[in-house]
Amino acid sequence: MKISRTLRGGAVALAAAAVVVGASQARSGDHQGNTSHVPKTIVLPGDTLFPEGMGLDAKRGQYFVGAIGGGAVLTGKVDEATATVFSPAGADGRTAALGARPDHRRVFVGSFGSGKIWIYDERSAKLIAVLDTGLPSSVLNDFSFLRDGTAFVTDSINPFLWRITFSRNGTPTLDKFLDFSGTAFVYGPGINADGIVTSPDGRFLVINQLSTGDLFRVDVATKAVTKIDVGGFDLTNADGMALDGSSLYVVRNANAQIVKVDMAPDFASGTVDTVTTSPAFLFPSAAIVVHTHDGHGGDDDEGGDENDENGAGKLLVLNSQLDKFLGGGTPQLPFTITSITQP
């Protein structure tokens, strides 16, 4: 996001989470949202939320939202007009929440200026683990996943890509997967790595740099980092991202835009297809794709946060109003998610 001032308490910057479509298989009997009846506006409860990041369990039709104003995590069904509290503000020492992303029946929640990651059981909201980078300056912004449940976490301040792996008994371990020092991804002042998505085949990660708008491809196997060619299009203020097949949706928060980029098969380049804006967008920070048919296939024990096929649907856009949070302004209440036809 665009930073207008330094926050108190030693925090160096504020980050906004990228979101992609969750593709976890629902268990038999789970309610799946009626995605053909997505409301135009979804209302989020709370007057001081400033919702920041969003993720979707496509099979259950259930989304999750992290709020930087207090740290609440919200949840709701995509065919319902209101959300509820999944984990309240301040729970488990969480005073600010960034990305909130479901995968493998777990919900991953990022933090601002604490270096912590919270992992919850998706159905019971029970805390599974709290992981710590050991770097209080870490802005742990967004998550993306492999089909085996491995999670990758962006750090907007420190030049590292973090990884979470799970043992056979489900115990998570956090490690430093990649140091960007000396690579094509050069960290500078302000917000750096922000949104992250995984290519449908799991070979590549795409990460944006908010301060410059650059996109980078990370080869999961070799850890090679290359800048993605988008024909010189300006994506400054790139915040959340959503990937649907080869269609990458980049949320430009201060510009109130959703930019659709058609990615090449090797994800080394992309072509800007459409730019969408709306008066309903209020400093949007994240987006998810909701298809109008029931979710995609896959085993319940397989992860992956991208859809395996394209199809007409909706784009749900999170209205963060973080410009008001940073500038001390009064937000427009209630806080909302806006639904538009998928570009």
C-alpha positions as CSV (number, residue, x, y, z in Angstrom):
1,M,0.0,0.0,0.0
2,K,1.0,3.6,-0.3
3,I,2.5,4.7,2.9
4,S,1.6,8.3,4.0
5,R,3.3,8.4,7.4
6,T,5.3,6.3,9.8
7,L,3.2,4.4,12.3
8,R,3.9,4.6,16.0
9,G,5.3,1.9,18.2
10,G,8.4,1.2,16.1
11,A,6.5,-0.1,13.1
12,V,8.2,0.7,9.9
13,A,5.5,0.2,7.4
14,L,2.1,-1.3,6.7
15,A,1.5,-4.1,4.2
16,A,-1.5,-5.3,2.4
17,A,-2.2,-8.9,1.7
18,A,-2.6,-10.7,-1.7
19,V,-5.2,-13.3,-2.0
20,V,-5.8,-16.1,-4.3
21,V,-8.5,-18.6,-4.6
22,G,-8.4,-21.5,-2.1
23,A,-9.1,-24.9,-3.6
24,S,-9.4,-27.2,-0.6
25,Q,-11.9,-30.0,-1.1
26,A,-15.0,-29.8,1.2
27,R,-15.9,-32.8,3.3
28,S,-19.2,-34.6,2.6
29,G,-22.0,-32.5,4.2
30,D,-20.1,-29.2,4.2
31,H,-22.2,-26.3,3.1
32,Q,-20.9,-24.9,-0.2
33,G,-21.8,-21.3,-0.9
34,N,-24.3,-20.7,-3.7
35,T,-21.9,-18.8,-5.9
36,S,-24.6,-18.0,-8.4
37,H,-26.2,-15.6,-5.8
38,V,-23.2,-13.6,-4.6
39,P,-24.4,-10.3,-3.1
40,K,-23.2,-7.1,-4.7
41,T,-22.1,-5.9,-1.3
42,I,-21.0,-8.0,1.7
43,V,-21.0,-6.2,5.1
44,L,-18.2,-6.8,7.6
45,P,-19.0,-6.3,11.3
46,G,-17.0,-3.7,13.3
47,D,-16.3,0.0,13.1
48,T,-12.5,-0.1,13.4
49,L,-11.7,-3.1,11.3
50,F,-9.7,-1.7,8.3
51,P,-9.8,-5.2,6.7
52,E,-6.5,-6.0,5.0
53,G,-6.3,-9.5,3.5
54,M,-8.6,-12.1,2.2
55,G,-8.6,-15.8,1.2
56,L,-11.2,-18.3,0.0
57,D,-11.9,-22.0,0.6
58,A,-13.6,-22.5,-2.8
59,K,-15.0,-25.9,-2.0
60,R,-16.9,-24.7,1.1
61,G,-17.7,-21.3,-0.4
62,Q,-16.2,-19.7,2.7
63,Y,-13.9,-16.7,2.8
64,F,-11.7,-15.3,5.6
65,V,-10.6,-11.7,6.2
66,G,-7.8,-10.3,8.4
67,A,-8.2,-6.9,9.9
68,I,-5.3,-4.6,10.8
69,G,-7.4,-2.5,13.1
70,G,-7.3,-4.7,16.2
71,G,-6.4,-8.1,14.6
72,A,-9.8,-9.7,14.2
73,V,-10.3,-12.5,11.7
74,L,-13.7,-12.6,10.0
75,T,-15.4,-15.3,8.0
76,G,-18.5,-15.7,5.8
77,K,-20.1,-17.6,3.0
78,V,-19.9,-16.0,-0.5
79,D,-23.7,-16.2,-1.0
80,E,-24.5,-14.4,2.3
81,A,-24.6,-10.6,2.8
82,T,-22.8,-10.4,6.2
83,A,-19.7,-11.9,7.8
84,T,-19.1,-13.1,11.3
85,V,-16.1,-13.2,13.7
86,F,-13.9,-16.2,13.3
87,S,-11.3,-15.1,15.9
88,P,-11.8,-11.9,17.8
89,A,-9.4,-8.9,18.0
90,G,-6.6,-9.5,20.4
91,A,-7.0,-13.3,20.5
92,D,-3.7,-15.2,21.1
93,G,-1.8,-11.9,21.3
94,R,-2.8,-10.8,17.8
95,T,-3.4,-7.0,17.6
96,A,-3.1,-6.7,13.9
97,A,-3.9,-9.2,11.1
98,L,-2.8,-9.1,7.5
99,G,-3.3,-12.0,5.2
100,A,-5.9,-14.6,6.3
101,R,-5.8,-17.6,4.0
102,P,-7.3,-21.1,4.3
103,D,-5.6,-24.3,3.0
104,H,-5.7,-27.9,4.1
105,R,-8.4,-27.2,6.7
106,R,-6.1,-24.6,8.3
107,V,-6.3,-20.8,8.3
108,F,-3.0,-18.9,8.2
109,V,-2.9,-15.4,9.5
110,G,-0.1,-12.9,9.0
111,S,1.1,-10.1,11.2
112,F,2.4,-6.5,11.2
113,G,5.5,-5.8,13.1
114,S,5.6,-8.8,15.4
115,G,7.2,-11.5,13.2
116,K,4.4,-14.0,14.1
117,I,2.1,-16.3,12.1
118,W,-1.0,-17.8,13.6
119,I,-2.4,-21.1,12.3
120,Y,-6.0,-22.1,13.1
121,D,-8.2,-25.1,12.5
122,E,-10.6,-23.9,9.8
123,R,-13.7,-25.5,11.2
124,S,-13.3,-25.1,15.0
125,A,-11.2,-21.9,15.0
126,K,-8.9,-23.6,17.5
127,L,-5.3,-22.3,17.6
128,I,-2.9,-24.9,16.1
129,A,0.4,-23.0,16.4
130,V,2.1,-19.6,16.6
131,L,5.3,-19.4,14.5
132,D,7.9,-16.7,14.8
133,T,10.5,-15.4,12.4
134,G,12.6,-14.0,15.2
135,L,12.5,-10.7,13.4
136,P,10.0,-8.3,15.1
137,S,10.3,-6.0,12.1
138,S,8.8,-8.7,9.8
139,V,5.6,-7.7,8.0
140,L,4.3,-11.1,7.2
141,N,1.9,-10.1,4.5
142,D,0.5,-12.9,2.4
143,F,0.4,-16.7,1.8
144,S,0.5,-19.1,-1.1
145,F,0.5,-22.8,-1.1
146,L,1.6,-26.0,-2.8
147,R,-0.6,-29.0,-3.2
148,D,1.2,-30.9,-0.4
149,G,0.3,-28.1,2.1
150,T,3.6,-26.2,2.0
151,A,3.0,-22.5,2.6
152,F,5.1,-19.6,1.4
153,V,4.9,-16.3,3.3
154,T,6.0,-12.8,2.0
155,D,7.9,-10.5,4.3
156,S,7.5,-6.9,3.1
157,I,10.4,-5.4,5.1
158,N,13.1,-8.1,5.3
159,P,14.3,-9.6,2.0
160,F,13.3,-13.1,2.8
161,L,10.6,-15.5,1.6
162,W,9.5,-17.7,4.4
163,R,8.2,-21.3,4.2
164,I,6.0,-23.4,6.4
165,T,6.2,-27.2,6.1
166,F,4.3,-29.8,8.1
167,S,5.5,-33.1,9.6
168,R,3.5,-36.3,9.3
169,N,1.7,-35.5,12.5
170,G,0.8,-32.0,11.4
171,T,3.5,-30.1,13.3
172,P,4.4,-26.9,11.4
173,T,8.0,-25.7,11.0
174,L,8.9,-22.2,9.7
175,D,12.2,-21.7,7.8
176,K,13.8,-19.1,5.5
177,F,13.2,-20.5,2.1
178,L,14.9,-17.7,0.1
179,D,17.1,-14.7,0.7
180,F,16.5,-12.1,-2.1
181,S,19.8,-10.4,-1.6
182,G,21.8,-10.5,-4.8
183,T,18.8,-11.5,-6.9
184,A,16.7,-9.6,-9.4
185,F,14.3,-8.7,-6.5
186,V,16.0,-5.7,-4.9
187,Y,14.4,-4.5,-1.6
188,G,14.2,-0.8,-1.1
189,P,12.5,1.6,1.3
190,G,8.8,1.1,2.0
191,I,6.7,-2.0,1.2
192,N,8.5,-4.6,-0.9
193,A,7.2,-8.2,-1.3
194,D,3.4,-8.1,-0.9
195,G,1.1,-10.4,-2.8
196,I,2.0,-13.9,-3.8
197,V,0.3,-16.6,-5.9
198,T,1.3,-20.1,-7.0
199,S,1.1,-21.2,-10.7
200,P,-1.5,-24.0,-11.2
201,D,1.3,-26.6,-11.8
202,G,3.1,-25.6,-8.6
203,R,6.3,-24.8,-10.4
204,F,6.4,-21.0,-9.9
205,L,5.5,-18.4,-7.4
206,V,4.6,-14.9,-8.5
207,I,5.3,-12.1,-6.1
208,N,4.7,-8.4,-6.5
209,Q,6.7,-5.4,-5.1
210,L,4.3,-2.8,-4.0
211,S,6.7,0.2,-4.0
212,T,7.7,-0.4,-7.6
213,G,4.9,-2.4,-9.1
214,D,7.3,-5.0,-10.4
215,L,6.4,-8.7,-10.6
216,F,8.9,-11.5,-10.0
217,R,8.8,-15.2,-10.7
218,V,10.4,-17.6,-8.2
219,D,11.2,-21.1,-9.5
220,V,10.2,-23.4,-6.6
221,A,12.7,-26.1,-7.5
222,T,15.8,-24.0,-8.2
223,K,14.9,-20.8,-6.3
224,A,15.9,-18.7,-9.3
225,V,14.3,-15.2,-9.3
226,T,13.5,-13.4,-12.5
227,K,11.6,-10.2,-13.2
228,I,8.4,-10.7,-15.1
229,D,8.0,-8.7,-18.3
230,V,4.6,-7.0,-18.5
231,G,5.4,-4.7,-21.4
232,G,6.3,-1.7,-19.2
233,F,2.8,-1.4,-17.7
234,D,2.8,0.6,-14.4
235,L,1.6,-1.6,-11.5
236,T,2.9,0.6,-8.7
237,N,0.8,0.2,-5.6
238,A,0.3,-3.5,-6.5
239,D,-1.3,-5.1,-3.4
240,G,-3.3,-8.2,-3.3
241,M,-3.3,-10.6,-6.2
242,A,-5.6,-13.4,-7.4
243,L,-4.7,-16.1,-9.9
244,D,-7.4,-17.9,-11.9
245,G,-5.7,-20.3,-14.4
246,S,-3.5,-18.0,-16.4
247,S,-5.4,-14.8,-15.5
248,L,-3.6,-12.8,-12.8
249,Y,-5.6,-10.0,-11.1
250,V,-3.5,-7.3,-9.5
251,V,-5.1,-5.0,-7.0
252,R,-3.7,-1.5,-7.1
253,N,-4.9,0.0,-3.8
254,A,-4.3,3.8,-4.1
255,N,-5.4,3.7,-7.8
256,A,-8.6,1.8,-7.0
257,Q,-7.9,-0.6,-9.9
258,I,-8.0,-4.2,-10.7
259,V,-5.5,-5.0,-13.5
260,K,-6.0,-8.3,-15.3
261,V,-2.7,-9.7,-16.7
262,D,-2.7,-12.7,-19.1
263,M,0.3,-14.7,-18.1
264,A,2.5,-16.7,-20.4
265,P,2.6,-20.5,-19.9
266,D,6.0,-20.2,-18.2
267,F,4.9,-17.2,-16.1
268,A,8.0,-15.3,-17.3
269,S,5.9,-12.6,-19.0
270,G,2.4,-11.3,-19.1
271,T,0.2,-9.0,-21.2
272,V,-2.2,-6.5,-19.6
273,D,-5.7,-7.3,-20.7
274,T,-8.1,-5.1,-18.8
275,V,-8.1,-2.4,-16.1
276,T,-11.3,-2.3,-14.0
277,T,-12.3,0.4,-11.5
278,S,-15.5,1.3,-9.6
279,P,-16.8,4.1,-7.3
280,A,-17.4,1.2,-4.8
281,F,-13.7,0.5,-4.5
282,L,-12.4,2.2,-1.3
283,F,-8.6,1.7,-1.3
284,P,-9.0,-2.0,-2.2
285,S,-6.3,-4.3,-0.8
286,A,-7.2,-7.8,-1.9
287,A,-9.5,-9.8,-4.2
288,I,-10.7,-13.4,-4.6
289,V,-12.3,-15.2,-7.6
290,V,-15.6,-17.0,-7.0
291,H,-16.9,-19.2,-9.8
292,T,-20.6,-19.4,-10.5
293,H,-20.4,-23.2,-10.6
294,D,-19.5,-25.4,-7.7
295,G,-15.8,-25.7,-6.8
296,H,-13.1,-27.5,-8.7
297,G,-12.0,-31.0,-8.2
298,G,-9.2,-32.3,-6.0
299,D,-8.7,-34.4,-3.0
300,D,-9.3,-33.0,0.5
301,D,-5.7,-33.7,1.3
302,E,-4.4,-31.7,-1.6
303,G,-3.8,-28.0,-1.3
304,G,-3.2,-25.5,-4.0
305,D,-4.7,-22.1,-4.0
306,E,-5.4,-21.6,-7.6
307,N,-8.3,-22.8,-9.8
308,D,-7.5,-25.4,-12.3
309,E,-9.7,-24.0,-15.0
310,N,-11.2,-20.8,-16.1
311,G,-14.9,-20.0,-15.9
312,A,-17.3,-17.0,-15.6
313,G,-17.6,-15.9,-12.1
314,K,-17.4,-13.0,-9.6
315,L,-14.5,-11.0,-8.3
316,L,-14.8,-10.1,-4.6
317,V,-12.8,-7.0,-3.8
318,L,-11.9,-6.1,-0.2
319,N,-12.4,-2.4,0.6
320,S,-9.7,-1.7,3.2
321,Q,-9.9,2.1,3.5
322,L,-6.3,1.9,4.8
323,D,-5.7,5.4,3.5
324,K,-8.0,6.6,6.3
325,F,-6.2,4.3,8.8
326,L,-2.8,5.7,7.9
327,G,-4.0,9.3,7.5
328,G,-6.2,9.4,10.6
329,G,-9.4,9.9,8.7
330,T,-12.9,8.7,9.4
331,P,-13.8,5.5,7.5
332,Q,-17.0,5.1,5.5
333,L,-19.1,2.6,7.5
334,P,-19.8,-0.2,7.3
335,F,-16.6,-1.9,6.0
336,T,-17.5,-3.9,2.9
337,I,-16.5,-6.4,0.2
338,T,-17.7,-5.4,-3.3
339,S,-18.7,-8.1,-5.8
340,I,-18.2,-7.4,-9.6
341,T,-18.4,-9.6,-12.7
342,Q,-15.0,-11.3,-13.2
343,P,-13.1,-9.3,-15.8
